[in-house]
Amino acid sequence: MTDERARHYGVTERVTTLQMPAERLEFAPESFDLFLAKSVVHHLLIDQVMPLICRFLTPGGRGAIIE
């Protein structure tokens, strides 16, 4: 769906989608200003995932997980 919306709004060159287990997120430290996840908490090993999310957020970056 994300790819379809990117095409619709003409921003495909600025959008990349990836799929991987949250417990194995493979991003460089301080890679993102914003992290958003929806309807996934019940799938996560939260004690493993939260340190990863904090690591790849930039200083002052924001994150939200919405169930």
C-alpha positions as CSV (number, residue, x, y, z in Angstrom):
1,M,0.0,0.0,0.0
2,T,2.8,2.4,0.8
3,D,4.3,1.9,-2.7
4,E,0.9,2.5,-4.3
5,R,0.5,5.8,-2.4
6,A,4.0,6.9,-3.2
7,R,3.2,6.4,-6.9
8,H,-0.1,8.2,-6.6
9,Y,1.5,11.3,-5.0
10,G,4.6,11.1,-7.4
11,V,7.1,10.6,-4.6
12,T,8.5,7.2,-5.4
13,E,12.0,8.5,-5.7
14,R,11.8,9.6,-2.0
15,V,10.1,6.5,-0.6
16,T,11.7,3.2,0.2
17,T,9.8,0.3,1.9
18,L,11.5,-2.6,3.6
19,Q,10.2,-5.6,5.4
20,M,12.0,-7.4,8.2
21,P,11.4,-8.7,11.7
22,A,11.4,-5.8,14.2
23,E,13.8,-7.7,16.4
24,R,16.3,-7.6,13.6
25,L,16.1,-4.0,12.4
26,E,19.2,-3.3,10.4
27,F,19.6,0.4,10.3
28,A,22.7,2.5,11.0
29,P,22.6,4.5,14.3
30,E,20.8,7.9,14.1
31,S,19.3,7.1,10.7
32,F,15.8,8.4,11.3
33,D,14.1,11.5,12.6
34,L,10.8,9.8,12.9
35,F,9.6,6.2,13.6
36,L,6.0,5.2,13.4
37,A,4.5,1.7,13.8
38,K,0.8,0.8,13.8
39,S,-1.0,-2.4,15.0
40,V,2.2,-4.3,15.7
41,V,2.8,-4.3,19.4
42,H,1.2,-7.7,19.9
43,H,3.8,-9.1,17.5
44,L,6.9,-7.6,19.1
45,L,9.4,-8.8,21.6
46,I,9.2,-5.2,23.0
47,D,12.3,-5.6,25.3
48,Q,14.4,-6.4,22.2
49,V,12.8,-3.9,19.8
50,M,12.8,-0.7,21.9
51,P,16.6,-0.4,22.3
52,L,16.9,-0.8,18.5
53,I,14.4,1.9,17.8
54,C,16.2,4.3,20.2
55,R,19.5,3.5,18.6
56,F,18.4,4.4,15.1
57,L,16.6,7.6,16.0
58,T,18.6,10.8,15.7
59,P,19.1,12.9,18.8
60,G,15.8,14.6,19.4
61,G,14.1,12.1,17.0
62,R,10.5,11.0,17.8
63,G,8.9,7.6,17.8
64,A,5.4,6.3,18.2
65,I,3.9,2.8,18.3
66,I,0.2,2.8,18.1
67,E,-1.9,-0.3,18.8
